[in-house]
Amino acid sequence: MITMRDFQVIGIFCVFLATSFSCKTANQTLGALKVKRTLKTSPIFSNQFTGFYLLDPTTGEVLLKQNEALHFTPASNTKILTTLACLTHLKDSLPFGSTYLMPDSTVCIQPFGDPTFLHQDFPEQPVIRKLAQAPHLSVALPDRILEPFGPGWAWDDYQYSFQSERCWMPIYGNEVRIYSTDTLHIVPSFFNHYVNRYVGERPGSLVYRDLHYNLFNIWMEYDTSTFERKIPFAWSEELLHTLLADTLHITISSSTDAPSHNADTLYNQATLPTLALMMQRSDNFLAEQLLITTARSRGYTNISAFSKALIEIWNLPDDIRWVDGSGLSRYNLMTPRVMAVLLQKILNHSDKASIKYIFPNGGVSGTIKHWYDADQPYVFAKTGTLSNNHCLSGYIQTRSGRWLIFSIMNNNYTHPVTDVKLEMEKLLETIRDRY
């Protein structure tokens, strides 16, 4: 039997719940007002082109938005699209290529563009052990020409490590590593005869490569100068064969035959750690080749057609322009709302632990190691930076325990990017504390 005291207890509990809910609602309302005011009145945000979107992935509620359907240059936020493509179309390990054994014991391989093959950041090479067992290797590359640089790339950046060439079968990360301790080391060693060294002719150190030739000049201040440089080489099928023969110590040839219907798929590195490395340091080469690998594993040699097919599958709320896997191109155009929807799809396909592993953590790792610091990481997001453009899209964990999706896109500013980041940090701290 319910007594009067029971009614009193129930009443007190209801009042407590109502008060608690009211406080949370008021706190969030104040936070929303503060964010909106900052976006409109900040001397930084008001003097540039800024888009913002805040989404609750659990309820689907759009919490805040500004210019959410307008198009921005995303820069390396483009890697979020590449990540989603890989997560939804690749298995636990990267497919290196299709292989089959010919009657004369020749192994024929149709490579998929795996960027980790003989890459210095992946010392364990499962594929090498298998390929080295073959007496002869025949490589079947697609007939379609793959331009070494994507549309809208800055071609005069050809000798910088952030713009290694794209190709159907990369090797050694498509770059030469030149470093000096007591002696000069060159990896791959094949290039030893293609490096000229000049000592004491100028201050500092410099490595230069001609646009069309794999000839490298190094200027060192002293013989004992300690330095390391990575510089892309000009990839060609002939160079690929030479490096394969030099590394595997077997004969290499070209093939026009595609692997037969009974071909096996050869797998290399684990997918998630490769994605994490790409996202943490915003590695353009890994991003480009991972998109190529994903497309090739689905039977595509036209990477643009594959990207368009993905856009149709994803059923995005706004039209976008997606021209490369890394975001090096200024031709890419995305909206903050699209970025949030893509992040929602990643969350639906993964778990929070995987997201924390793949995405840079504020104050802890990757490109936001020195930003968004707190006792516990609360921002898990990808940056995107080109001259006069800085974007940040990802996930924020609030003090109340909620996971929210956000996208902040800033274009066409003339002030220092540090000023933009400081304003963004204030916004995200408000969301963390008020939601």
C-alpha atoms as one frame of an Amber mdcrd trajectory, in Angstrom:
protein
   0.000   0.000   0.000   1.375   3.411  -1.021   1.594   5.780   1.918   1.718
   9.558   2.049   5.451   9.304   2.719   5.880   7.342  -0.512   4.139  10.110
  -2.422   6.463  12.645  -0.801   9.564  10.666  -1.800   8.295  10.274  -5.371
   7.516  13.986  -5.506  10.975  14.952  -4.301  12.562  12.611  -6.869  10.480
  14.098  -9.696  11.442  17.615  -8.642  15.107  16.545  -8.605  14.856  15.096
 -12.116  13.072  18.156 -13.440  15.621  20.473 -11.846  18.525  18.415 -13.152
  17.075  18.331 -16.666  16.342  22.045 -16.508  19.926  22.810 -15.450  21.354
  20.697 -18.271  19.060  22.343 -20.796  19.938  25.816 -19.531  23.644  24.989
 -19.598  23.400  23.780 -23.192  21.346  26.808 -24.218  23.939  29.161 -22.757
  26.659  27.212 -24.546  24.815  27.456 -27.868  24.372  31.204 -27.446  28.058
  31.631 -26.636  29.152  29.634 -29.691  26.788  31.539 -31.998  27.960  34.867
 -30.598  31.604  33.888 -31.054  31.045  32.817 -34.663  29.319  36.109 -35.485
  31.339  38.633 -33.473  34.844  37.171 -33.211  37.310  39.442 -35.051  38.862
  36.247 -36.425  35.761  34.392 -37.632  34.039  37.544 -38.893  36.972  38.361
 -41.168  37.056  35.047 -43.022  34.772  32.399 -44.515  33.706  30.003 -41.727
  31.371  27.016 -41.726  30.324  25.072 -38.642  28.183  22.028 -37.898  27.523
  20.215 -34.617  25.604  16.941 -34.648  24.436  14.508 -31.983  25.049  11.123
 -33.662  22.834   9.298 -31.163  19.661  11.306 -31.754  20.469  12.794 -35.154
  19.751  16.269 -33.774  21.603  19.173 -35.364  22.720  21.206 -32.364  24.444
  24.138 -34.081  25.110  25.199 -37.652  26.464  28.079 -39.694  27.124  28.061
 -43.446  26.727  24.305 -43.180  25.682  23.833 -46.825  28.293  26.124 -48.372
  31.381  24.689 -50.018  34.888  24.989 -48.578  38.336  23.792 -49.575  38.772
  20.903 -47.118  42.537  20.334 -47.537  43.465  17.188 -45.586  39.929  16.784
 -44.252  39.651  14.929 -47.575  41.472  12.053 -45.876  38.265  11.412 -43.917
  36.653  10.287 -47.193  39.611   8.028 -47.942  39.375   6.574 -44.431  35.673
   5.804 -44.838  36.329   4.159 -48.218  39.018   1.934 -46.689  36.985   1.012
 -43.610  33.982  -0.035 -45.669  35.736  -1.779 -48.572  38.955  -3.329 -47.253
  39.479  -6.342 -45.021  41.709  -6.500 -41.946  44.849  -6.477 -44.127  45.733
  -4.452 -47.213  45.474  -6.368 -50.499  48.857  -6.206 -52.205  47.584  -7.707
 -55.452  46.282 -10.732 -57.312  48.797 -13.476 -58.050  48.843 -16.743 -59.929
  51.483 -19.320 -60.788  52.311 -19.893 -64.445  53.373 -23.326 -65.798  57.052
 -22.305 -65.894  56.924 -21.380 -62.151  56.804 -17.669 -62.932  54.655 -15.745
 -60.466  52.437 -13.221 -62.214  51.185 -10.361 -60.078  48.613  -7.657 -60.699
  49.462  -5.032 -58.032  46.768  -2.952 -56.323  48.932   0.053 -55.385  49.731
  -0.921 -51.768  51.771   2.005 -50.352  53.416  -0.049 -47.599  55.509  -2.231
 -49.918  59.140  -1.815 -48.776  58.112   1.394 -46.983  60.553   2.263 -44.195
  57.740   2.672 -41.635  56.736  -0.963 -42.131  59.828  -3.046 -41.323  57.891
  -6.322 -41.408  57.151  -7.179 -45.030  55.032 -10.350 -45.352  54.802  -9.951
 -49.128  58.576  -9.856 -49.625  59.035 -13.299 -48.098  56.548 -14.753 -50.567
  57.750 -12.921 -53.664  61.405 -13.711 -52.983  60.631 -17.435 -53.213  59.696
 -17.138 -56.888  62.422 -17.715 -59.509  60.834 -15.111 -61.753  58.251 -12.362
 -61.240  56.033 -10.950 -63.962  54.249  -7.666 -63.191  50.970  -6.790 -64.926
  50.171  -3.090 -64.562  46.894  -1.563 -65.777  46.889  -0.092 -69.287  45.301
   3.110 -68.012  47.761   5.950 -67.391  47.828   7.169 -63.803  49.135  10.733
 -63.628  51.889  11.053 -60.999  50.314  14.238 -59.608  46.640  14.759 -58.947
  44.521  17.505 -60.515  45.115  20.838 -58.854  48.394  19.837 -57.205  51.303
  22.292 -57.091  53.699  20.677 -59.542  56.687  22.691 -58.308  56.418  20.721
 -55.044  57.615  17.585 -56.852  60.764  17.259 -54.746  59.112  17.579 -51.337
  58.325  14.426 -49.380  54.707  15.462 -48.833  54.086  15.042 -52.575  55.527
  11.702 -53.659  54.271  10.461 -57.007  51.192   8.272 -57.371  51.552   5.011
 -59.299  50.107   1.525 -59.795  52.854  -0.177 -57.778  54.818   2.001 -55.353
  58.061   0.803 -53.849  60.109   2.246 -50.945  57.406   4.885 -50.490  58.423
   6.282 -53.914  61.163   8.281 -52.239  64.888   8.203 -51.571  65.978   8.472
 -47.969  69.330  10.198 -47.587  70.777  10.494 -44.118  74.166  11.092 -42.591
  75.593   9.918 -39.282  79.316   9.285 -39.547  78.845   8.278 -43.163  76.290
   8.943 -45.855  73.485   6.382 -46.234  71.105   6.132 -49.181  67.966   3.963
 -49.248  67.317   2.272 -51.596  70.997   1.656 -52.193  70.442   1.483 -55.956
  70.591   5.300 -55.972  74.141   5.382 -54.551  75.465   6.082 -58.044  72.920
   8.828 -58.679  73.826  11.098 -55.769  76.413  13.878 -55.978  77.683  15.313
 -52.711  79.137  18.794 -52.235  80.769  19.718 -48.926  81.498  23.199 -47.602
  80.180  25.120 -50.601  77.219  26.693 -48.790  75.817  26.955 -45.251  73.269
  24.393 -44.089  72.206  21.325 -46.033  70.076  20.859 -49.113  68.990  17.986
 -51.349  67.812  18.742 -54.871  66.461  16.573 -57.684  65.837  17.565 -61.266
  62.186  17.392 -62.335  62.686  14.793 -65.069  65.671  12.765 -63.853  66.586
  10.765 -60.780  69.815  12.658 -60.194  70.238  14.006 -56.674  72.591  16.753
 -55.503  73.389  17.114 -51.797  75.002  20.168 -50.260  76.461  19.589 -46.788
  78.087  22.207 -44.598  80.566  19.706 -43.132  81.574  16.138 -43.865  80.182
  15.113 -40.497  76.875  16.978 -40.853  74.045  14.994 -39.282  70.884  15.248
 -41.291  68.110  13.263 -42.919  66.162  14.109 -46.040  63.478  12.246 -47.920
  62.973  13.249 -51.515  60.590  11.641 -54.032  62.021   9.864 -57.037  60.481
   9.930 -60.511  58.624   6.617 -60.713  58.598   4.560 -63.903  57.894   0.940
 -64.759  61.536   0.506 -65.735  62.702   1.832 -62.361  60.179  -0.423 -60.600
  61.651  -3.495 -62.318  65.187  -2.396 -61.471  64.402  -1.860 -57.782  62.484
  -5.154 -57.563  65.379  -7.071 -59.113  67.905  -5.292 -56.907  65.886  -6.073
 -53.756  64.497  -9.558 -54.452  67.493 -10.841 -56.461  65.226 -12.456 -59.040
  64.432 -11.644 -62.666  61.544  -9.286 -63.375  59.462  -8.827 -66.506  56.285
  -7.105 -67.661  53.081  -8.930 -68.417  49.962  -7.932 -70.302  48.003 -10.869
 -68.924  45.608 -10.275 -66.069  45.619 -12.980 -63.403  43.256 -15.829 -64.207
  39.998 -16.588 -62.422  41.813 -18.854 -59.963  44.220 -16.123 -58.838  44.950
 -15.630 -55.158  44.922 -12.291 -53.368  48.166 -11.539 -51.570  47.780  -9.477
 -48.379  50.357  -7.246 -46.713  50.043  -4.858 -43.735  47.153  -4.571 -41.278
  44.610  -2.003 -42.440  43.843  -0.122 -39.202  47.474   0.673 -38.237  48.109
   1.895 -41.782  45.035   4.130 -41.651  46.111   5.427 -38.239  49.578   6.340
 -39.522  48.045   8.099 -42.516  45.610  10.097 -40.370  47.931  10.840 -37.445
  50.655  12.485 -39.501  48.409  13.425 -42.441  50.508  11.397 -44.869  49.552
  12.373 -48.420  51.324   9.469 -50.109  49.608   6.869 -47.936  46.242   8.552
 -48.502  46.575   8.630 -52.285  47.751   5.052 -52.549  45.188   3.726 -50.065
  42.411   5.165 -52.218  44.021   3.571 -55.282  44.378   0.249 -53.440  40.734
   0.315 -52.404  39.620   1.117 -55.954  41.817  -1.605 -57.479  40.560  -4.178
 -54.984  37.027  -3.427 -56.253  38.034  -3.835 -59.895  38.493  -0.153 -60.810
  41.390   1.340 -62.760  39.577   4.676 -63.094  39.998   6.201 -59.637  37.694
   9.115 -60.427  34.908   6.695 -61.382  35.416   4.842 -58.108  35.174   8.081
 -56.122  31.943   9.000 -57.907  30.521   5.546 -57.172  31.291   6.015 -53.478
  29.585   9.411 -53.432  26.437   7.801 -54.839  26.559   4.999 -52.266  27.010
   7.459 -49.406  23.949   9.507 -50.438  25.351  12.774 -49.119  23.144  15.781
 -48.275  25.111  18.170 -50.530  26.943  17.882 -53.836  30.705  17.756 -53.405
  33.793  17.742 -55.585  36.296  15.032 -54.675  39.373  14.819 -56.898  42.129
  13.149 -54.838  42.683  10.993 -51.783  44.874  13.341 -49.762  43.433  16.846
 -50.063  46.504  18.323 -51.747  44.260  19.676 -54.481  42.443  22.975 -54.126
  39.822  21.589 -56.507  38.236  19.582 -53.681  35.041  21.148 -52.327  33.125
  19.909 -49.267  30.503  21.301 -46.898  30.587  21.102 -43.085  27.323  19.136
 -43.207  28.841  16.551 -45.556  31.887  16.162 -43.308  29.602  15.477 -40.328
  27.600  12.875 -42.271  30.818  11.108 -43.310  31.998  11.074 -39.694  28.623
   9.627 -38.684  29.148   6.808 -41.202  32.610   6.105 -39.788  31.152   5.973
 -36.270  28.391   3.626 -37.440  30.948   1.310 -39.036  33.563   1.425 -36.260
  33.665   1.783 -32.506  34.903   4.633 -30.347  38.124   2.829 -29.468  39.005
   2.480 -33.165  38.176   6.135 -33.780  40.475   7.211 -30.937  43.166   4.991
 -32.451  42.807   6.262 -36.019  42.158   9.967 -35.460  44.650  12.406 -33.893
  43.924  13.023 -30.190  43.972  16.598 -28.917  47.020  17.313 -26.743  48.326
  13.780 -27.276  49.009  12.715 -30.844  49.160  13.547 -34.505  48.582  16.950
 -36.021  46.716  18.229 -32.927  49.292  17.045 -30.396  49.936  20.639 -29.307
  46.308  21.792 -29.418  43.059  21.066 -27.538  44.964  19.862 -24.492  43.157
  18.671 -21.341  43.552  16.217 -18.468  41.754  13.690 -20.672  41.685  13.975
 -24.478  38.323  15.285 -25.630  38.930  16.080 -29.319  39.510  13.290 -31.849
  39.709  14.969 -35.218  41.469  15.461 -38.538  43.040  18.752 -39.500  43.182
  20.137 -43.017  45.618  22.936 -43.801  46.657  24.763 -46.949  47.717  28.388
 -47.283  44.826  30.518 -45.951  42.742  27.406 -45.216  42.384  25.458 -41.976
  39.690  22.908 -41.159  39.052  20.526 -38.282  36.437  17.769 -38.411  35.911
  14.928 -35.992  34.473  13.968 -32.632  34.263  15.737 -29.281  33.597  14.049
 -25.951  31.838  16.431 -23.557  32.136  16.543 -19.784  28.667  15.007 -19.523
  29.929  11.986 -21.457  28.223  12.729 -24.781  29.962  12.062 -28.083  29.224
  14.759 -30.642  30.344  15.195 -34.246  31.626  18.566 -35.423  33.133  20.207
 -38.465  34.783  23.638 -38.498  35.935  24.857 -41.906  37.879  28.112 -42.305
  38.834  29.502 -45.710  40.252  32.744 -47.094  41.819  34.263 -43.997  44.903
  36.472 -44.013  45.752  36.429 -40.307  48.106  33.787 -38.840  46.663  30.273
 -38.638  47.525  30.255 -34.914  44.857  32.914 -34.364  42.294  30.707 -36.110
  43.247  27.691 -34.007  42.955  29.664 -30.772  39.393  30.716 -31.648  38.529
  27.138 -32.582  39.914  25.926 -29.275  37.642  28.333 -27.379  34.624  27.064
 -29.322  35.381  23.424 -28.631  36.033  24.088 -24.944  32.609  25.729 -24.692
  30.968  22.717 -26.339  32.895  20.335 -24.092  31.808  22.185 -20.938  28.220
  23.085 -21.872  26.985  19.960 -23.615
